[in-house]
Every structure is written in C-alpha cells, then in structure tokens.
C-alpha cells in the first residue's frame, strides 16, 4: 500500500520539520491516503500538516478522517481554517459532519459557514434522520424542455463546475417539477439545433427525500445509475444522490446487519473508535437474553432426567443433534435475511419460502440423519458393543432426531425473519445465536421424545 511506503519518509520529514519537502509530497498523494497518515498523529501535529494542503484537498482529506480524528481537528482549527474546510465540503458532507459533532462544537461549526451554506445545511437537517434528504446534494444541473441542445450545453459549461456530477442532466418544468432525466452523451451526440423535448421519453425513476437511505442503495444498484434525482412530496426536484454517497450507506447497513446477526446491538461507530464500556453495553443485553434462553435447554433436559439415568449413552449425542439444528437454522436465517434486504423476496413470499425450506429441510435432514445413523452404529461397535436390536434402535433414534431437528431449524430460521419484519423489526435480529438457542430447546424435546418412542422397553 502507498501509505506503508510513505510512512517512514513521512515520519522522518515531520521529525526534521521539513515542511517544504512534506508539502511537495502531500500534493501528489491521494486524499484518502493523506487522511490515513494523519489518523495516527496527535492533533497539534496533524493541524500543521493540514495547513500544508491546498484548500480543496484539505476538505477532501477531512471527509476521509474518522469521526474521532475529525472532532480532534475541529477543536484546534482556527476560525479561518474552519471556514475554509466547511466552504469546500459538499452539502451532504456538511450534514454528515453535523450529525456526528458533539454539542459544544455544533454551533461553532455552524457559525463558521457562509449564510447560504448555513441555511442549506439547516434545510437538509430538517429531513428525518437516515432519510434520503440527509444524503442528497442540491448541486446538480437542470434544463428546460424547450431549450435547444446548444443552449443546454452552454448552460452545462457555465454551471457544471459547481455540480457534483454532470453525467446526468435533469429536465424540469416551469414549476421545478422533474419531468425527465437525460444522460450527458445524449446531448453531446444530438443535433445542436434540436430541442431537449426531442430527446425526452418522460420515463425516469426518482427517490423521495423522505425515503430511507437504504432505498437509495437499492435504486442505484437496480437501475445501474451513477446518480438519481430526489423529489419532495409534490414532485419538485430538490437534489440528487450519487453512487459515492450510497457506497458509505451500503457499507454501514451491511456492517449493522452483520453485528445484529452476531447477537449484539449495532455499534454507533467503527470498532476501533468504540470504547470498551460502550462495547460491553452493546453486547451484554443479548448475552443475558441468550443465557436465559439456554436455561430453557437445561429445563428441557431436566424433564428427561429419568431417561438420561436409564441410558447415559443418550447424553453423548446431545451436542451433535442440537448443533446440527442450530447450524441448519443459521444457514436458513442468513439466506432469508439477505434475500429480504436485497428485495430478492418480499413479505408476501413467506408461503413459497415455507414450502421450499420444508422440502430442503427434509432432504438435508434425511441425508444427515442417514449418515448419522450409520456413523453412530459404527462408532458404538468400534467401542466394543455387540450388534443388537438396542444398538440399531439407538442409532435410529439419533438419525430420526437429526431429521426432525434439521427440519425444524430450517423452518424456524427461514420464518423468523418474516415474523420480525411483520412486527416492524429488523429481520437481522433473528441472529444465528437466537435461532440456535431456539433450536437447542426444541432439539432436546425432539430427541428425547423419539428416544422414549423407540427405546421404551428396550434400553429405557
């Protein structure tokens, strides 16, 4: 990596305070790598490095810094530096920063902005948290349907420098309602004297400013766009969302789902930026719930105490049986949660999923059960037991139990995400540990019920 190659030279120049040479090097280093180099420096040293950067690059570097390092620098920025950084940030980047700032810095940062920038940030902050309105930027290029291509291209040249992207040009009516969007190459290749209307098909997709940011991720992916328009409740064009914005959202959503599926509350910040006390707070709740859930497993086993006393051999196979069910349930839950999150399936498909998972669970359980019966019988004979009716029935008990537990794991793991979604909860909370705990209790009941049925009067 470029950072690893630069770090020794970077550290040496800082040690020698050779700011001229350092400035020359930093101008050729990508902003994301400069940010990574600054992360490990003390704020007082990082601020000196920051002064060596050009204004626009300094703003770019700031957007790549972790929230903790960003706050550290804001604390020691002069009013001039603060104003320069804020004025060079994109509107959506300013909003993202304001959402993360501690209270004592919020007003200082707001005061550093120009009046128009401050009003714009306040407007964007007026949208609900996690909404597309917080993510969008109002820097885009729009044209009118009665303009000629020549006139439109001149307009793009004049105003395109301040836009976040000119890959897509938006067509609005006299009331600012969005009526179409055109790719730039359509204008470039068109007859200069033709009108915008001649290129329009009035077919377009747009996001609502009040939709969840996750919808923006899905829409840009579905329609393979680099940017999508955002409209208000009246259909008026208020901004655009670009693909680089939604990449961060997609990463955050995926991270949150993975943490929820691991059986814990999602972290509010990066792992490296989260304190031990905060980490414990996020994890202890689910651990307590899962611990109490395991008490149900103990209670279930205690119910069959007499059967365990009569045939101690049965206890050997308990971990294998309940873990098979837990593994099957975790697989099913993961598949369904991901399918729901990518809109591969929706809540109305639960009955189709139930049929599929019942069939696949029965097949998987049958294969595992058959293998389990053979392996258990061979294992018992290897231990010196003679081939007998009791041995066959014990092996069959394990095999049949595996069929039931794997089938139940498949069904519970696939249906719980639908149930959670129906209740308005994130389906990711049907985590692997949660499903495993549920299957543990049920697995014990299935196992000993089959044992009492097949082994009564033979081994028990």
Long-range contacts (C-beta under 8 A, 24 or more apart in sequence): 2-29, 2-30, 2-33, 3-33, 3-36, 3-37, 6-33, 6-37, 7-37, 10-37, 14-41, 14-45, 14-49, 19-48, 19-52, 22-49, 22-52, 23-52, 26-52, 26-53, 27-53, 27-54, 27-57, 31-57, 31-60, 31-61, 31-63, 31-64, 32-64, 34-61, 34-64, 35-61, 35-62, 35-64, 35-65, 36-64, 38-65, 38-69, 39-65, 39-66, 39-69, 43-72, 43-73, 43-75, 43-76, 44-76, 46-72, 46-73, 47-73, 47-76, 47-77, 47-81, 50-81, 51-81, 55-84, 55-88, 56-88, 58-84, 58-85, 58-88, 59-84, 59-85, 59-88, 59-89, 60-88, 62-89, 63-89, 63-93, 66-270, 66-272, 66-273, 67-100, 67-269, 67-273, 68-269, 68-273, 70-97, 70-100, 71-100, 71-101, 71-102, 71-105, 74-101, 74-105, 74-108, 74-109, 75-105, 79-112, 82-108, 82-109, 82-112, 83-112, 83-113, 83-114, 86-112, 86-113, 86-117, 87-113, 87-114, 87-117, 90-137, 90-139, 90-164, 91-117, 91-120, 91-121, 91-124, 91-137, 91-138, 91-139, 92-124, 92-134, 92-135, 92-136, 92-137, 92-245, 94-121, 95-121, 95-124, 95-125, 95-134, 96-134, 98-125, 99-125, 99-129, 99-134, 127-209, 127-210, 128-210, 130-212, 130-213, 131-209, 131-210, 131-211, 131-212, 131-213, 132-207, 132-208, 132-209, 132-210, 132-211, 132-212, 132-213, 132-215, 132-216, 132-230, 132-241, 133-209, 133-210, 133-230, 133-238, 133-239, 134-213, 135-213, 135-216, 135-241, 135-245, 135-246, 135-249, 136-209, 136-230, 136-238, 136-239, 136-240, 136-241, 136-245, 137-164, 137-239, 137-240, 137-241, 137-242, 137-245, 138-238, 138-239, 139-163, 139-164, 139-240, 140-164, 140-165, 140-170, 140-227, 140-229, 140-237, 140-239, 140-240, 141-166, 141-169, 141-170, 142-169, 142-170, 142-171, 142-172, 142-237, 143-169, 143-170, 143-171, 143-172, 143-196, 144-171, 144-172, 144-173, 144-174, 144-196, 145-171, 145-173, 145-179, 145-180, 145-195, 145-196, 145-197, 145-200, 146-195, 146-196, 146-197, 147-195, 147-196, 148-192, 148-193, 148-194, 148-195, 148-196, 149-187, 149-190, 149-191, 149-192, 149-193, 149-194, 149-195, 149-196, 149-199, 150-192, 150-193, 152-187, 152-196, 153-187, 153-188, 153-192, 156-184, 156-187, 164-227, 164-240, 164-242, 165-226, 165-227, 165-240, 165-242, 167-226, 167-227, 168-225, 168-226, 168-227, 168-229, 168-240, 170-229, 170-237, 170-240, 171-196, 171-200, 172-237, 175-236, 176-236, 176-237, 177-234, 177-235, 177-236, 177-237, 178-204, 178-206, 178-229, 178-231, 178-235, 178-236, 178-237, 179-204, 180-204, 181-229, 204-229, 206-230, 206-231, 207-231, 207-241, 208-232, 208-233, 209-238, 209-239, 213-246, 213-249, 214-249, 214-253, 216-241, 216-245, 216-246, 216-249, 217-246, 217-249, 217-250, 217-253, 218-342, 218-343, 220-246, 253-341, 256-428, 257-337, 257-341, 257-426, 257-428, 260-426, 260-428, 260-429, 260-431, 261-333, 261-334, 261-337, 261-428, 261-431, 261-432, 262-431, 262-432, 262-433, 263-287, 263-290, 263-431, 263-432, 263-433, 263-434, 286-431, 286-433, 286-434, 290-433, 290-434, 290-437, 293-434, 293-437, 293-438, 293-440, 293-441, 294-437, 294-440, 296-437, 296-440, 296-441, 297-322, 297-437, 297-440, 297-441, 297-444, 300-441, 300-444, 300-445, 301-444, 303-448, 304-444, 304-448, 304-451, 304-452, 307-448, 307-451, 307-452, 307-460, 310-459, 310-460, 311-394, 311-451, 311-455, 311-459, 311-460, 313-380, 313-394, 313-459, 314-394, 314-397, 314-447, 314-448, 314-451, 317-376, 317-398, 317-401, 317-447, 318-444, 318-447, 320-372, 320-398, 321-398, 321-401, 321-402, 321-405, 321-443, 321-447, 322-405, 322-439, 322-440, 322-443, 322-444, 322-447, 324-368, 324-402, 324-405, 324-406, 324-409, 325-405, 325-406, 325-408, 325-409, 325-439, 325-440, 325-442, 325-443, 326-409, 326-432, 326-435, 326-436, 326-439, 326-440, 326-443, 327-409, 328-361, 328-364, 328-365, 328-405, 328-406, 328-409, 328-410, 328-413, 328-439, 329-408, 329-409, 329-410, 329-412, 329-413, 329-432, 329-435, 329-436, 329-438, 329-439, 330-409, 330-413, 330-432, 330-435, 330-436, 331-410, 331-413, 332-357, 332-361, 332-409, 332-410, 332-411, 332-412, 332-413, 332-414, 332-435, 333-413, 333-414, 333-416, 333-417, 333-430, 333-431, 333-432, 333-435, 334-413, 334-432, 335-414, 336-413, 336-414, 336-417, 336-418, 336-427, 337-417, 337-427, 337-428, 337-430, 340-417, 340-418, 340-421, 340-427, 341-427, 341-428, 347-418, 347-421, 347-422, 350-415, 350-418, 353-414, 353-415, 353-418, 354-411, 354-414, 354-415, 357-410, 357-411, 357-413, 357-414, 357-415, 358-407, 358-410, 358-411, 360-410, 361-406, 361-407, 361-408, 361-409, 361-410, 361-411, 362-403, 362-407, 364-406, 364-407, 364-410, 365-402, 365-403, 365-404, 365-405, 365-406, 365-407, 365-410, 366-403, 368-402, 368-403, 368-406, 369-399, 369-400, 369-401, 369-402, 369-403, 369-406, 370-399, 372-398, 372-399, 372-402, 373-398, 373-399, 389-458, 390-455, 390-458, 390-459, 393-454, 393-455, 393-458, 393-459, 394-455, 394-459, 396-454, 397-447, 397-450, 397-451, 397-454, 397-455, 400-450, 400-454, 401-443, 401-446, 401-447, 401-450, 401-451, 404-446, 404-450, 405-439, 405-442, 405-443, 405-446, 405-447, 408-439, 408-442, 408-443, 408-446, 409-435, 409-439, 409-443, 412-438, 412-439, 412-442, 413-439
